[in-house]
């Protein structure tokens, strides 16, 4: 079976590489000639563990090719995936112009039966629009006799483990309206469905909604736990103990109940907004989803408020070390990342940031350019040098067990703002550092769990020195 995938972004490229690795003759189509040229040279434009090797190995073996020619892609694929971006529009709805543009290209170039599979995350009813666009295009060519199927096949990849998720999916959702489409997709996914039945077939609209429902459910769990952390912070409770207490209930479980400074990335924020917008279009008030979004937006400022409180509102001229720029570990994705909210708030208050991230430094430089209040440091240790405090925004493994003694020596003031609750407060305190986390009692250096503030040294006034 020959496969074509329109879109070489995060979803499309991972899906293409995995299908090629399973033995399928796969062609990727993208309108960006620079991206295609880079892929042909073996340069993968995104960081995802294992992806670059998988792409290059299958390209070298001839099972994976890249082109900018839509006609070539349409002619090649018996199954054509649409995996282009659906960025949020100004009103929060998903922008479908790229999806519908691909549908138009398919109609323009197809000469035989095709199974068109919408892989992009799209609002309910999009497959109907794709089908209508293809029919319209075929009619305009005088080829209304050509047959095709349109199916929904939402992705459930996690950034940082996308290759593994795609190779060994926990479920394969297919939304189909004909037996022919279901048979085609079952054949396509047979290599990934050997151990036990993973395919869940349903109608197209239910499949489209399943993707949004899954991401919104996970976002809801995160926002709920962050709301509990805010309560714990004010009530003097320890949210980590609460987490273990509720996670032990199998009806709740431990997944996605880690408190922190909010979710980011390309999926949860966009998909929550899009489903809110979809609900509004049919006159339904998505009250819970609106609250999830509001809590997440405010949670990204949680550490900023802590910092302002600890330093008495005086941030002018201060320097903060920031560990973590990506919205989560094992990716270089900074879309909707809490780190951006933190940095921009600190800059607005007159502070400077010394940042480090194992993978997102280049992306940060692309986003913010060359500015005097941002220094991108070569190591996590270098970011600490001369800073007033450390902020931990991403839970990279290399941040989990730092040298606290060296950290204390490097910082001007021994203060950690732990946005991912990586460290045990009493351990940090024994090393002589103050610890401010999410929903946990603050600890002062050497004192144990007491809600005391640090000794605030004066900031560097304009023209002065510290």
C-alpha positions as CSV (number, residue, x, y, z in Angstrom):
1,X,0.0,0.0,0.0
2,X,1.3,3.4,-1.0
3,X,0.9,6.3,1.4
4,X,1.1,10.1,1.0
5,X,1.1,12.5,3.9
6,X,0.5,16.2,3.4
7,X,2.3,18.2,6.1
8,X,5.7,17.6,7.5
9,X,5.1,19.1,10.9
10,X,5.1,17.3,14.2
11,X,2.3,14.9,13.5
12,X,2.8,14.4,9.8
13,X,6.6,13.7,9.9
14,X,6.3,11.3,12.8
15,X,3.4,9.4,11.2
16,X,5.3,9.3,7.9
17,X,8.5,8.0,9.4
18,X,6.7,5.3,11.4
19,X,4.6,4.1,8.4
20,X,7.7,4.0,6.3
21,X,9.5,2.0,9.0
22,X,6.6,-0.5,8.9
23,X,7.4,-1.1,5.1
24,X,5.0,1.4,3.4
25,X,6.2,3.4,0.4
26,X,5.6,6.8,1.8
27,X,5.8,10.3,0.3
28,X,5.6,13.5,2.3
29,X,4.3,16.7,0.7
30,X,4.9,20.2,2.1
31,X,4.5,23.7,0.5
32,X,7.7,24.9,2.3
33,X,10.6,24.3,-0.1
34,X,13.2,25.1,2.5
35,X,11.8,22.5,4.9
36,X,11.6,19.9,2.2
37,X,15.2,20.7,1.1
38,X,16.4,20.3,4.7
39,X,14.6,17.0,5.1
40,X,16.1,15.7,1.9
41,X,19.5,16.6,3.3
42,X,18.6,14.7,6.5
43,X,18.0,17.7,8.8
44,X,14.8,17.3,10.8
45,X,13.4,20.7,11.8
46,X,11.9,19.6,15.1
47,X,13.4,17.8,18.1
48,X,11.7,14.6,19.0
49,X,13.7,11.7,20.5
50,X,14.4,9.0,17.9
51,X,12.8,10.9,15.0
52,X,15.8,12.1,13.1
53,X,17.4,8.6,12.9
54,X,14.0,7.1,11.9
55,X,13.5,9.6,9.1
56,X,17.1,9.3,7.7
57,X,17.2,5.5,7.9
58,X,13.9,5.1,6.0
59,X,14.9,7.8,3.5
60,X,18.2,6.0,2.9
61,X,16.3,2.8,2.3
62,X,14.0,4.5,-0.2
63,X,10.8,4.1,1.7
64,X,10.4,7.7,2.6
65,X,10.6,10.6,0.2
66,X,9.9,14.3,0.3
67,X,8.4,16.7,-2.3
68,X,6.7,20.0,-2.7
69,X,4.7,18.8,-5.7
70,X,1.1,18.1,-4.7
71,X,0.4,16.3,-8.0
72,X,3.2,13.8,-7.3
73,X,1.8,13.2,-3.8
74,X,-1.7,12.7,-4.9
75,X,-0.7,10.4,-7.8
76,X,1.4,8.3,-5.4
77,X,-0.8,7.6,-2.4
78,X,-3.7,5.1,-2.3
79,X,-4.2,6.5,1.2
80,X,-3.7,10.2,1.6
81,X,-3.3,11.7,5.0
82,X,-4.0,15.4,5.7
83,X,-1.7,16.3,8.6
84,X,-1.3,20.1,8.1
85,X,-1.6,22.7,10.9
86,X,-4.9,24.0,12.2
87,X,-3.7,27.1,14.1
88,X,-6.1,29.0,16.3
89,X,-7.9,31.9,14.6
90,X,-8.3,35.2,16.4
91,X,-11.6,34.0,18.0
92,X,-10.0,30.7,19.2
93,X,-11.5,28.5,16.5
94,X,-9.3,26.2,14.4
95,X,-8.2,27.7,11.1
96,X,-9.0,25.1,8.5
97,X,-7.6,26.9,5.4
98,X,-4.6,24.5,5.1
99,X,-6.8,21.4,5.5
100,X,-9.2,22.6,2.8
101,X,-6.4,23.7,0.6
102,X,-5.1,20.1,0.6
103,X,-8.6,18.8,-0.1
104,X,-8.6,21.1,-3.2
105,X,-5.3,19.8,-4.3
106,X,-6.5,16.2,-4.0
107,X,-9.5,17.1,-6.2
108,X,-7.4,18.8,-8.7
109,X,-4.9,15.9,-9.2
110,X,-6.6,12.6,-8.4
111,X,-7.2,10.2,-11.2
112,X,-8.3,7.1,-9.3
113,X,-10.0,6.1,-6.0
114,X,-8.4,7.6,-2.9
115,X,-8.9,7.1,0.8
116,X,-8.5,10.6,2.3
117,X,-7.7,10.5,6.0
118,X,-7.9,13.6,8.1
119,X,-5.1,13.4,10.8
120,X,-5.1,17.0,11.7
121,X,-7.0,18.0,14.9
122,X,-10.1,19.5,13.5
123,X,-13.6,20.6,14.7
124,X,-16.5,18.2,14.4
125,X,-17.9,18.4,10.8
126,X,-14.5,19.1,9.1
127,X,-14.5,15.8,7.3
128,X,-17.9,16.7,5.8
129,X,-16.3,20.0,4.5
130,X,-13.3,18.1,3.1
131,X,-15.6,15.7,1.3
132,X,-17.6,18.6,-0.1
133,X,-14.5,20.4,-1.3
134,X,-13.2,17.4,-3.1
135,X,-16.6,16.7,-4.7
136,X,-16.8,20.4,-5.8
137,X,-13.3,20.2,-7.3
138,X,-13.9,17.0,-9.1
139,X,-17.2,18.4,-10.6
140,X,-15.3,21.4,-11.8
141,X,-12.9,19.1,-13.6
142,X,-15.8,17.1,-15.1
143,X,-14.6,14.0,-13.1
144,X,-17.6,13.6,-10.7
145,X,-17.3,9.8,-11.7
146,X,-14.2,9.4,-9.5
147,X,-14.8,7.8,-6.1
148,X,-13.1,8.5,-2.8
149,X,-13.6,8.0,0.9
150,X,-13.0,10.6,3.7
151,X,-12.1,9.2,7.1
152,X,-11.1,10.7,10.5
153,X,-8.0,9.3,12.2
154,X,-7.1,11.6,15.1
155,X,-3.6,11.4,16.6
156,X,-2.9,10.9,20.3
157,X,0.9,11.6,20.3
158,X,2.7,13.0,23.3
159,X,5.6,15.4,22.5
160,X,8.7,13.8,23.8
161,X,7.5,10.2,23.2
162,X,5.7,10.6,19.9
163,X,7.7,8.0,18.0
164,X,7.1,5.4,20.6
165,X,3.4,6.4,20.8
166,X,3.0,6.0,17.1
167,X,4.9,2.7,16.9
168,X,3.0,1.2,19.8
169,X,-0.3,3.0,20.1
170,X,-2.6,2.3,23.0
171,X,-5.6,2.9,20.7
172,X,-6.2,3.6,17.0
173,X,-9.4,5.6,16.5
174,X,-10.9,5.6,13.0
175,X,-14.0,7.5,12.0
176,X,-15.5,6.0,8.8
177,X,-18.8,6.2,6.9
178,X,-18.2,3.2,4.5
179,X,-17.1,-0.4,4.9
180,X,-14.5,0.2,2.2
181,X,-12.8,3.0,4.2
182,X,-12.8,0.8,7.4
183,X,-11.2,-2.1,5.5
184,X,-8.5,0.1,4.1
185,X,-7.6,1.6,7.4
186,X,-7.6,-1.8,9.2
187,X,-5.2,-3.1,6.5
188,X,-3.0,0.0,6.9
189,X,-2.8,-0.3,10.6
190,X,-2.5,-4.1,10.8
191,X,1.3,-4.0,11.6
192,X,0.4,-1.9,14.7
193,X,-2.6,-4.0,15.8
194,X,-1.0,-7.4,16.2
195,X,-0.8,-7.9,20.0
196,X,-4.4,-7.1,20.8
197,X,-7.2,-5.2,19.2
198,X,-6.4,-1.5,19.3
199,X,-8.7,-0.2,16.5
200,X,-11.8,1.6,17.7
201,X,-14.1,2.2,14.7
202,X,-16.9,4.7,14.9
203,X,-18.7,7.3,12.9
204,X,-16.7,10.3,11.6
205,X,-18.1,13.0,13.8
206,X,-17.6,10.9,17.0
207,X,-13.9,10.4,16.0
208,X,-13.4,14.1,15.4
209,X,-14.9,14.8,18.9
210,X,-12.9,12.0,20.5
211,X,-9.6,13.9,19.9
212,X,-10.9,17.1,21.4
213,X,-12.5,15.3,24.3
214,X,-9.3,13.5,25.2
215,X,-7.1,16.6,25.2
216,X,-9.7,18.6,27.1
217,X,-10.1,15.9,29.7
218,X,-6.3,15.9,30.3
219,X,-6.2,19.7,30.4
220,X,-9.1,19.6,33.0
221,X,-7.1,17.2,35.2
222,X,-4.1,19.5,35.1
223,X,-6.2,22.6,35.9
224,X,-8.1,20.9,38.6
225,X,-4.8,19.9,40.3
226,X,-3.4,23.4,40.0
227,X,-6.6,24.8,41.6
228,X,-6.1,22.4,44.5
229,X,-2.5,23.5,44.7
230,X,-3.6,27.1,45.0
231,X,-5.9,26.1,47.8
232,X,-3.1,24.1,49.5
233,X,-0.9,27.1,49.2
234,X,-3.4,29.2,51.2
235,X,-4.4,26.6,53.7
236,X,-0.9,25.4,54.6
237,X,-1.4,21.9,53.2
238,X,1.1,20.1,51.1
239,X,-0.3,19.4,47.6
240,X,2.3,16.6,46.9
241,X,0.8,14.6,49.8
242,X,-2.7,15.3,48.6
243,X,-1.6,14.1,45.1
244,X,-0.4,10.8,46.5
245,X,-3.5,10.5,48.6
246,X,-6.0,10.9,45.7
247,X,-3.8,9.2,43.1
248,X,-3.9,6.0,45.0
249,X,-7.6,5.8,44.2
250,X,-7.7,3.8,40.9
251,X,-10.7,5.8,39.7
252,X,-8.4,8.9,39.7
253,X,-4.9,7.5,39.1
254,X,-1.6,9.3,39.1
255,X,-1.5,10.5,35.5
256,X,-1.9,14.2,34.8
257,X,-2.4,15.2,38.5
258,X,1.0,16.8,39.0
259,X,0.7,20.4,40.1
260,X,2.8,23.0,38.4
261,X,2.7,26.3,36.5
262,X,0.3,25.3,33.8
263,X,0.2,23.4,30.5
264,X,1.4,24.7,27.2
265,X,2.4,23.3,23.8
266,X,0.7,22.9,20.5
267,X,-2.3,20.9,21.6
268,X,-4.0,21.5,24.9
269,X,-4.3,25.3,24.8
270,X,-5.4,25.3,21.1
271,X,-7.8,22.4,21.5
272,X,-9.6,23.7,24.6
273,X,-10.1,27.0,22.8
274,X,-11.3,25.3,19.7
275,X,-13.9,23.2,21.5
276,X,-15.1,26.3,23.5
277,X,-15.6,28.0,20.1
278,X,-17.4,25.0,18.6
279,X,-19.7,24.8,21.6
280,X,-20.5,28.5,21.2
281,X,-21.3,28.1,17.5
282,X,-24.2,25.8,18.4
283,X,-25.4,27.8,21.3
284,X,-23.9,25.7,24.1
285,X,-22.0,27.3,27.0
286,X,-18.9,25.3,27.7
287,X,-18.6,26.5,31.3
288,X,-16.2,23.9,32.5
289,X,-13.8,24.3,29.6
290,X,-13.8,28.1,30.0
291,X,-12.8,27.6,33.7
292,X,-10.0,25.1,32.7
293,X,-8.6,27.7,30.3
294,X,-8.9,30.5,32.8
295,X,-7.2,28.5,35.5
296,X,-4.3,27.6,33.2
297,X,-3.8,31.2,32.1
298,X,-3.6,32.4,35.7
299,X,-1.4,29.5,36.8
300,X,1.3,30.5,34.4
301,X,1.8,33.6,36.7
302,X,1.9,31.6,39.9
303,X,5.7,31.9,40.2
304,X,5.7,35.5,39.1
305,X,3.4,36.4,42.0
306,X,5.6,34.4,44.4
307,X,8.7,36.2,43.2
308,X,7.1,39.6,43.5
309,X,6.0,38.7,47.0
310,X,9.3,37.4,48.2
311,X,11.3,40.3,46.8
312,X,8.9,42.9,48.0
313,X,7.9,44.0,44.6
314,X,11.4,45.2,43.8
315,X,12.6,43.4,40.7
316,X,14.2,46.3,38.9
317,X,17.8,45.3,38.0
318,X,17.6,41.8,39.5
319,X,18.8,38.8,37.6
320,X,17.0,35.4,37.6
321,X,18.3,32.1,36.5
322,X,15.7,30.2,34.6
323,X,16.0,26.4,34.1
324,X,13.7,25.2,31.3
325,X,12.2,27.0,28.3
326,X,10.3,24.2,26.5
327,X,6.7,23.7,27.7
328,X,7.7,20.1,28.8
329,X,10.8,17.9,28.7
330,X,12.1,16.1,25.6
331,X,10.9,18.8,23.2
332,X,12.1,22.1,21.9
333,X,8.5,23.4,21.7
334,X,7.9,26.7,23.4
335,X,4.4,27.3,22.1
336,X,2.3,28.6,25.0
337,X,5.1,27.6,27.4
338,X,4.9,29.0,31.0
339,X,8.5,30.1,30.7
340,X,7.5,32.7,28.2
341,X,4.9,34.2,30.6
342,X,7.5,34.2,33.4
343,X,10.2,35.8,31.3
344,X,8.0,38.5,29.8
345,X,6.7,39.4,33.3
346,X,10.2,39.7,34.7
347,X,11.3,41.8,31.8
348,X,8.3,44.1,32.3
349,X,9.3,44.6,35.9
350,X,12.9,45.5,34.9
351,X,14.6,42.2,35.7
352,X,17.0,40.2,33.5
353,X,16.9,36.4,32.8
354,X,19.8,34.0,32.5
355,X,18.2,30.9,30.8
356,X,19.1,27.4,30.0
357,X,17.3,24.5,28.3
358,X,18.8,21.3,26.9
359,X,16.9,21.6,23.6
360,X,15.0,24.9,23.3
361,X,17.8,27.5,23.2
362,X,17.6,27.9,19.5
363,X,13.9,28.3,19.6
364,X,14.1,30.9,22.3
365,X,16.6,32.8,20.3
366,X,14.3,32.7,17.3
367,X,11.3,33.9,19.3
368,X,13.0,36.7,21.2
369,X,16.1,37.6,19.2
370,X,19.0,39.5,20.6
371,X,17.8,41.5,23.7
372,X,19.9,42.8,26.6
373,X,17.7,41.4,29.3
374,X,18.0,37.8,28.1
375,X,21.2,35.7,28.3
376,X,21.1,32.2,26.9
377,X,23.7,30.2,28.9
378,X,25.7,27.2,27.7
379,X,25.0,25.1,30.8
380,X,22.5,25.0,33.7
381,X,25.3,25.9,36.1
382,X,26.3,29.0,34.1
383,X,22.7,30.3,34.4
384,X,23.1,30.4,38.2
385,X,26.2,32.6,38.2
386,X,25.4,35.9,40.0
387,X,21.6,35.4,39.8
388,X,19.3,36.6,42.6
389,X,17.3,33.3,42.5
390,X,16.7,30.2,40.5
391,X,13.4,29.5,38.7
392,X,12.6,26.0,37.6
393,X,10.0,26.0,34.8
394,X,10.5,22.6,33.0
395,X,11.2,19.2,34.6
396,X,14.1,18.1,32.5
397,X,15.9,15.1,34.0
398,X,19.2,17.0,34.4
399,X,17.4,19.4,36.8
400,X,16.2,16.7,39.2
401,X,19.3,16.2,41.2
402,X,21.5,19.4,41.1
403,X,24.5,20.1,43.3
404,X,22.7,22.3,45.9
405,X,26.0,23.4,47.5
406,X,27.4,24.6,44.2
407,X,24.0,26.2,43.5
408,X,24.1,28.1,46.8
409,X,27.6,29.3,46.1
410,X,26.7,30.6,42.6
411,X,23.5,32.4,43.5
412,X,23.6,35.9,45.1
413,X,20.7,34.8,47.3
414,X,19.9,31.2,48.1
415,X,16.4,31.0,46.8
416,X,14.7,28.5,44.5
417,X,11.3,29.0,42.9
418,X,10.3,25.5,42.0
419,X,7.5,25.5,39.4
420,X,7.5,21.8,39.0
421,X,7.9,20.6,42.6
422,X,11.1,18.8,41.7
423,X,12.7,19.2,45.1
424,X,11.8,18.1,48.6
425,X,11.6,21.2,50.7
426,X,13.5,19.8,53.7
427,X,16.3,18.6,51.5
428,X,16.7,22.0,50.0
429,X,16.6,23.7,53.4
430,X,19.3,21.4,54.7
431,X,21.6,22.7,52.0
432,X,20.9,26.3,53.1
433,X,18.5,27.4,50.4
434,X,15.0,28.7,50.6
435,X,12.4,26.8,48.6
436,X,9.1,28.2,47.1
437,X,7.1,25.6,45.3
438,X,3.5,25.1,44.0
439,X,1.1,24.2,46.8
440,X,3.8,23.3,49.3
441,X,4.7,25.3,52.5
442,X,7.8,27.5,51.8
443,X,11.0,26.6,53.6
444,X,13.7,28.9,54.7
445,X,17.3,27.8,54.5
446,X,18.1,25.6,57.4
447,X,14.7,26.1,59.2
448,X,12.4,23.4,57.8
449,X,8.8,24.1,56.8
450,X,8.0,27.6,57.8
451,X,6.4,30.3,55.7
452,X,9.2,32.8,56.1
453,X,10.6,35.1,53.4
454,X,14.2,35.4,52.4
455,X,16.4,38.3,53.4
456,X,16.0,40.7,50.5
457,X,19.2,42.3,49.4
458,X,18.8,45.6,47.6
459,X,18.4,45.5,43.9
460,X,20.7,47.3,41.5
461,X,19.4,50.8,41.0
462,X,19.8,52.5,37.7
463,X,23.5,53.3,37.3
464,X,24.4,51.6,40.6
465,X,26.1,48.3,41.4
466,X,25.6,45.3,43.7
